[in-house]
């Protein structure tokens, strides 16, 4: 997959299409910028599905954090109002 991004810094969101790809946070494995709001939109043909695998998710206070500031949302559509499929925080 090749991202197309219009974010205010490199590696923070974009549109992904294609057979496979990787999504990482900006500056990974280093800390990402404060107040980052990265939106990745993944689109596949209607006869295909998307499979997501998270290898690492470390919140602002570490891997076992209960902090709700850092999260990943997966939605069924491009809108923030689209049905929520899952949430990691």
The 8 nearest C-alpha neighbors of each residue, nearest first, counted from 0:
[[1, 20, 17, 19, 16, 15, 2, 18],
 [0, 2, 15, 3, 16, 17, 20, 14],
 [3, 1, 15, 14, 13, 4, 0, 16],
 [4, 2, 13, 14, 1, 15, 5, 12],
 [3, 5, 13, 6, 12, 2, 14, 11],
 [4, 6, 13, 7, 3, 12, 8, 9],
 [7, 5, 8, 4, 11, 12, 9, 13],
 [6, 8, 5, 9, 11, 4, 10, 12],
 [9, 7, 6, 11, 10, 25, 5, 4],
 [8, 10, 11, 6, 25, 7, 4, 12],
 [11, 9, 25, 12, 8, 24, 23, 4],
 [12, 10, 37, 25, 9, 6, 8, 24],
 [13, 11, 39, 38, 37, 4, 10, 6],
 [12, 14, 4, 39, 3, 2, 40, 38],
 [13, 15, 40, 3, 2, 39, 41, 4],
 [16, 14, 41, 2, 0, 1, 40, 42],
 [17, 15, 42, 0, 41, 43, 1, 14],
 [16, 18, 0, 19, 15, 43, 1, 20],
 [17, 19, 0, 16, 20, 43, 15, 49],
 [20, 18, 0, 17, 21, 16, 15, 1],
 [19, 21, 0, 22, 18, 1, 17, 15],
 [22, 20, 23, 19, 0, 1, 15, 2],
 [21, 23, 20, 24, 39, 12, 10, 2],
 [24, 22, 27, 25, 21, 10, 26, 11],
 [23, 25, 27, 26, 11, 31, 10, 22],
 [24, 26, 10, 31, 27, 11, 23, 9],
 [25, 27, 29, 31, 28, 24, 30, 10],
 [28, 26, 29, 25, 24, 23, 30, 31],
 [27, 29, 26, 30, 24, 25, 31, 23],
 [30, 28, 27, 26, 31, 25, 24, 32],
 [31, 29, 26, 27, 32, 28, 25, 24],
 [30, 32, 25, 26, 29, 24, 33, 27],
 [33, 31, 35, 34, 30, 25, 26, 24],
 [32, 34, 35, 31, 30, 36, 59, 69],
 [33, 35, 36, 32, 31, 68, 69, 37],
 [36, 34, 33, 32, 37, 31, 11, 25],
 [37, 35, 34, 38, 11, 12, 33, 6],
 [36, 38, 12, 11, 35, 39, 6, 24],
 [37, 39, 12, 40, 13, 36, 11, 14],
 [38, 40, 12, 13, 14, 41, 37, 15],
 [41, 39, 14, 15, 13, 38, 77, 42],
 [42, 40, 15, 14, 16, 39, 43, 49],
 [41, 43, 16, 15, 40, 44, 14, 17],
 [42, 44, 47, 16, 45, 41, 48, 17],
 [43, 45, 46, 47, 42, 48, 16, 17],
 [46, 44, 47, 43, 48, 42, 49, 75],
 [45, 47, 44, 48, 43, 49, 42, 18],
 [48, 46, 45, 44, 43, 49, 42, 18],
 [47, 49, 50, 43, 46, 45, 44, 42],
 [50, 48, 51, 47, 43, 41, 42, 19],
 [49, 51, 48, 52, 19, 47, 53, 20],
 [52, 50, 49, 53, 73, 21, 22, 54],
 [51, 53, 54, 50, 55, 21, 49, 22],
 [54, 52, 55, 51, 56, 22, 23, 87],
 [53, 55, 52, 56, 51, 57, 23, 22],
 [56, 54, 53, 57, 62, 52, 28, 23],
 [57, 55, 58, 62, 53, 54, 87, 88],
 [56, 58, 62, 61, 55, 59, 63, 60],
 [59, 57, 61, 69, 60, 62, 64, 56],
 [58, 60, 61, 69, 57, 66, 64, 68],
 [61, 59, 64, 58, 66, 62, 63, 57],
 [62, 60, 58, 57, 64, 63, 59, 56],
 [61, 63, 57, 64, 58, 56, 60, 59],
 [64, 62, 61, 65, 60, 57, 58, 66],
 [63, 65, 60, 66, 61, 62, 58, 59],
 [64, 66, 67, 63, 88, 60, 58, 62],
 [65, 67, 64, 68, 69, 60, 58, 59],
 [66, 68, 69, 88, 65, 70, 64, 58],
 [69, 67, 66, 70, 59, 88, 58, 34],
 [70, 68, 58, 67, 88, 59, 66, 71],
 [69, 71, 88, 87, 68, 72, 67, 86],
 [70, 72, 87, 86, 88, 73, 69, 85],
 [73, 71, 86, 85, 74, 70, 87, 83],
 [72, 74, 85, 84, 83, 86, 71, 75],
 [75, 73, 83, 84, 82, 76, 81, 72],
 [76, 74, 82, 81, 84, 83, 73, 77],
 [77, 75, 81, 74, 78, 82, 79, 40],
 [76, 78, 40, 79, 81, 75, 74, 80],
 [79, 77, 80, 81, 76, 74, 75, 82],
 [78, 80, 81, 77, 74, 76, 82, 83],
 [79, 81, 78, 82, 83, 77, 76, 74],
 [82, 80, 78, 76, 79, 75, 74, 83],
 [83, 81, 75, 74, 84, 80, 76, 79],
 [82, 84, 74, 85, 73, 81, 75, 72],
 [85, 83, 74, 73, 82, 75, 86, 72],
 [86, 84, 73, 83, 72, 87, 74, 71],
 [85, 87, 72, 71, 73, 88, 70, 84],
 [88, 86, 71, 70, 72, 85, 56, 69],
 [87, 70, 67, 69, 71, 86, 58, 66]]
